[in-house]
Amino acid sequence: MVVAPWPVWAQYALAQVTEWTMKVPLVAKAQVRMLAEGVTDAAPPAASVPDDLLPQRRFTAEQIRSALPEPGGFGWKDLRVSR
């Protein structure tokens, strides 16, 4: 795999085009903005929240998986023009 530097303006342009044309964009402008600002490391773990703020409904891995799109690459069906 070859990794080459790419100007931020070109990444924004790609993000804008994919947001206009795809149901689920390949890359979003918010992602490009975060990378351009240097947000690449995860935040440190937070302290536990009070009991009244804990989630009341727990999700299982199966529930989450059933809500995700089918695995695979992007294709014609991902474009907004293909209804």
Biotite code that builds the C-alpha atoms (Angstrom):
import biotite.structure as struc

atoms = struc.array([
    struc.Atom([0.000, 0.000, 0.000], chain_id="A", res_id=1, res_name="MET", atom_name="CA", element="C"),
    struc.Atom([1.270, 3.463, -0.873], chain_id="A", res_id=2, res_name="VAL", atom_name="CA", element="C"),
    struc.Atom([0.480, 6.394, 1.399], chain_id="A", res_id=3, res_name="VAL", atom_name="CA", element="C"),
    struc.Atom([1.028, 9.846, -0.034], chain_id="A", res_id=4, res_name="ALA", atom_name="CA", element="C"),
    struc.Atom([0.343, 13.287, 1.429], chain_id="A", res_id=5, res_name="PRO", atom_name="CA", element="C"),
    struc.Atom([-2.811, 14.922, 0.105], chain_id="A", res_id=6, res_name="TRP", atom_name="CA", element="C"),
    struc.Atom([-3.700, 18.584, 0.569], chain_id="A", res_id=7, res_name="PRO", atom_name="CA", element="C"),
    struc.Atom([-6.493, 19.326, 3.026], chain_id="A", res_id=8, res_name="VAL", atom_name="CA", element="C"),
    struc.Atom([-8.443, 21.317, 0.405], chain_id="A", res_id=9, res_name="TRP", atom_name="CA", element="C"),
    struc.Atom([-8.544, 18.218, -1.819], chain_id="A", res_id=10, res_name="ALA", atom_name="CA", element="C"),
    struc.Atom([-9.796, 16.104, 1.090], chain_id="A", res_id=11, res_name="GLN", atom_name="CA", element="C"),
    struc.Atom([-12.543, 18.682, 1.750], chain_id="A", res_id=12, res_name="TYR", atom_name="CA", element="C"),
    struc.Atom([-13.480, 18.577, -1.946], chain_id="A", res_id=13, res_name="ALA", atom_name="CA", element="C"),
    struc.Atom([-13.713, 14.764, -1.880], chain_id="A", res_id=14, res_name="LEU", atom_name="CA", element="C"),
    struc.Atom([-15.792, 14.914, 1.302], chain_id="A", res_id=15, res_name="ALA", atom_name="CA", element="C"),
    struc.Atom([-18.189, 17.455, -0.208], chain_id="A", res_id=16, res_name="GLN", atom_name="CA", element="C"),
    struc.Atom([-18.684, 15.382, -3.355], chain_id="A", res_id=17, res_name="VAL", atom_name="CA", element="C"),
    struc.Atom([-19.277, 12.174, -1.393], chain_id="A", res_id=18, res_name="THR", atom_name="CA", element="C"),
    struc.Atom([-21.730, 13.936, 0.950], chain_id="A", res_id=19, res_name="GLU", atom_name="CA", element="C"),
    struc.Atom([-23.677, 15.206, -2.073], chain_id="A", res_id=20, res_name="TRP", atom_name="CA", element="C"),
    struc.Atom([-23.707, 11.924, -3.951], chain_id="A", res_id=21, res_name="THR", atom_name="CA", element="C"),
    struc.Atom([-23.697, 9.071, -1.427], chain_id="A", res_id=22, res_name="MET", atom_name="CA", element="C"),
    struc.Atom([-26.253, 7.887, 1.116], chain_id="A", res_id=23, res_name="LYS", atom_name="CA", element="C"),
    struc.Atom([-23.434, 7.096, 3.544], chain_id="A", res_id=24, res_name="VAL", atom_name="CA", element="C"),
    struc.Atom([-20.430, 9.205, 2.510], chain_id="A", res_id=25, res_name="PRO", atom_name="CA", element="C"),
    struc.Atom([-17.039, 7.606, 2.022], chain_id="A", res_id=26, res_name="LEU", atom_name="CA", element="C"),
    struc.Atom([-15.577, 10.511, 4.017], chain_id="A", res_id=27, res_name="VAL", atom_name="CA", element="C"),
    struc.Atom([-17.350, 13.399, 5.758], chain_id="A", res_id=28, res_name="ALA", atom_name="CA", element="C"),
    struc.Atom([-16.248, 17.017, 6.029], chain_id="A", res_id=29, res_name="LYS", atom_name="CA", element="C"),
    struc.Atom([-16.312, 16.666, 9.820], chain_id="A", res_id=30, res_name="ALA", atom_name="CA", element="C"),
    struc.Atom([-13.778, 13.830, 9.608], chain_id="A", res_id=31, res_name="GLN", atom_name="CA", element="C"),
    struc.Atom([-11.478, 15.909, 7.421], chain_id="A", res_id=32, res_name="VAL", atom_name="CA", element="C"),
    struc.Atom([-11.816, 18.861, 9.809], chain_id="A", res_id=33, res_name="ARG", atom_name="CA", element="C"),
    struc.Atom([-10.876, 16.681, 12.794], chain_id="A", res_id=34, res_name="MET", atom_name="CA", element="C"),
    struc.Atom([-7.800, 15.321, 11.020], chain_id="A", res_id=35, res_name="LEU", atom_name="CA", element="C"),
    struc.Atom([-6.781, 18.810, 9.841], chain_id="A", res_id=36, res_name="ALA", atom_name="CA", element="C"),
    struc.Atom([-7.006, 20.064, 13.442], chain_id="A", res_id=37, res_name="GLU", atom_name="CA", element="C"),
    struc.Atom([-4.809, 17.197, 14.625], chain_id="A", res_id=38, res_name="GLY", atom_name="CA", element="C"),
    struc.Atom([-7.479, 15.281, 16.516], chain_id="A", res_id=39, res_name="VAL", atom_name="CA", element="C"),
    struc.Atom([-5.973, 11.836, 16.097], chain_id="A", res_id=40, res_name="THR", atom_name="CA", element="C"),
    struc.Atom([-5.714, 10.488, 19.648], chain_id="A", res_id=41, res_name="ASP", atom_name="CA", element="C"),
    struc.Atom([-8.579, 9.230, 21.764], chain_id="A", res_id=42, res_name="ALA", atom_name="CA", element="C"),
    struc.Atom([-9.573, 11.270, 24.796], chain_id="A", res_id=43, res_name="ALA", atom_name="CA", element="C"),
    struc.Atom([-8.523, 9.887, 28.171], chain_id="A", res_id=44, res_name="PRO", atom_name="CA", element="C"),
    struc.Atom([-11.094, 7.753, 29.970], chain_id="A", res_id=45, res_name="PRO", atom_name="CA", element="C"),
    struc.Atom([-13.693, 9.759, 31.877], chain_id="A", res_id=46, res_name="ALA", atom_name="CA", element="C"),
    struc.Atom([-14.764, 9.163, 35.443], chain_id="A", res_id=47, res_name="ALA", atom_name="CA", element="C"),
    struc.Atom([-17.878, 7.061, 35.865], chain_id="A", res_id=48, res_name="SER", atom_name="CA", element="C"),
    struc.Atom([-21.164, 8.913, 35.617], chain_id="A", res_id=49, res_name="VAL", atom_name="CA", element="C"),
    struc.Atom([-23.767, 9.119, 38.389], chain_id="A", res_id=50, res_name="PRO", atom_name="CA", element="C"),
    struc.Atom([-26.334, 6.320, 38.518], chain_id="A", res_id=51, res_name="ASP", atom_name="CA", element="C"),
    struc.Atom([-29.148, 8.555, 37.262], chain_id="A", res_id=52, res_name="ASP", atom_name="CA", element="C"),
    struc.Atom([-27.168, 9.200, 34.048], chain_id="A", res_id=53, res_name="LEU", atom_name="CA", element="C"),
    struc.Atom([-26.315, 5.570, 33.299], chain_id="A", res_id=54, res_name="LEU", atom_name="CA", element="C"),
    struc.Atom([-27.986, 4.090, 30.197], chain_id="A", res_id=55, res_name="PRO", atom_name="CA", element="C"),
    struc.Atom([-31.278, 2.381, 30.970], chain_id="A", res_id=56, res_name="GLN", atom_name="CA", element="C"),
    struc.Atom([-31.213, 0.178, 27.861], chain_id="A", res_id=57, res_name="ARG", atom_name="CA", element="C"),
    struc.Atom([-28.243, -2.029, 27.056], chain_id="A", res_id=58, res_name="ARG", atom_name="CA", element="C"),
    struc.Atom([-27.498, -3.029, 23.489], chain_id="A", res_id=59, res_name="PHE", atom_name="CA", element="C"),
    struc.Atom([-26.143, -6.423, 22.569], chain_id="A", res_id=60, res_name="THR", atom_name="CA", element="C"),
    struc.Atom([-23.614, -6.997, 19.818], chain_id="A", res_id=61, res_name="ALA", atom_name="CA", element="C"),
    struc.Atom([-26.356, -8.800, 17.863], chain_id="A", res_id=62, res_name="GLU", atom_name="CA", element="C"),
    struc.Atom([-28.708, -5.784, 18.003], chain_id="A", res_id=63, res_name="GLN", atom_name="CA", element="C"),
    struc.Atom([-25.969, -3.448, 16.814], chain_id="A", res_id=64, res_name="ILE", atom_name="CA", element="C"),
    struc.Atom([-24.901, -5.822, 14.033], chain_id="A", res_id=65, res_name="ARG", atom_name="CA", element="C"),
    struc.Atom([-28.493, -6.142, 12.763], chain_id="A", res_id=66, res_name="SER", atom_name="CA", element="C"),
    struc.Atom([-28.733, -2.343, 12.346], chain_id="A", res_id=67, res_name="ALA", atom_name="CA", element="C"),
    struc.Atom([-25.516, -2.084, 10.302], chain_id="A", res_id=68, res_name="LEU", atom_name="CA", element="C"),
    struc.Atom([-25.468, -2.288, 6.501], chain_id="A", res_id=69, res_name="PRO", atom_name="CA", element="C"),
    struc.Atom([-24.303, -5.485, 4.845], chain_id="A", res_id=70, res_name="GLU", atom_name="CA", element="C"),
    struc.Atom([-20.500, -5.791, 4.859], chain_id="A", res_id=71, res_name="PRO", atom_name="CA", element="C"),
    struc.Atom([-18.737, -5.080, 1.596], chain_id="A", res_id=72, res_name="GLY", atom_name="CA", element="C"),
    struc.Atom([-17.341, -2.324, -0.541], chain_id="A", res_id=73, res_name="GLY", atom_name="CA", element="C"),
    struc.Atom([-19.053, 0.754, -1.844], chain_id="A", res_id=74, res_name="PHE", atom_name="CA", element="C"),
    struc.Atom([-21.054, 0.331, -5.029], chain_id="A", res_id=75, res_name="GLY", atom_name="CA", element="C"),
    struc.Atom([-23.766, 1.806, -7.229], chain_id="A", res_id=76, res_name="TRP", atom_name="CA", element="C"),
    struc.Atom([-26.419, 1.104, -4.566], chain_id="A", res_id=77, res_name="LYS", atom_name="CA", element="C"),
    struc.Atom([-24.679, 3.556, -2.219], chain_id="A", res_id=78, res_name="ASP", atom_name="CA", element="C"),
    struc.Atom([-25.285, 6.519, -4.520], chain_id="A", res_id=79, res_name="LEU", atom_name="CA", element="C"),
    struc.Atom([-28.280, 8.779, -3.945], chain_id="A", res_id=80, res_name="ARG", atom_name="CA", element="C"),
    struc.Atom([-29.384, 8.425, -7.587], chain_id="A", res_id=81, res_name="VAL", atom_name="CA", element="C"),
    struc.Atom([-29.960, 4.667, -7.210], chain_id="A", res_id=82, res_name="SER", atom_name="CA", element="C"),
    struc.Atom([-33.300, 4.364, -5.503], chain_id="A", res_id=83, res_name="ARG", atom_name="CA", element="C"),
])
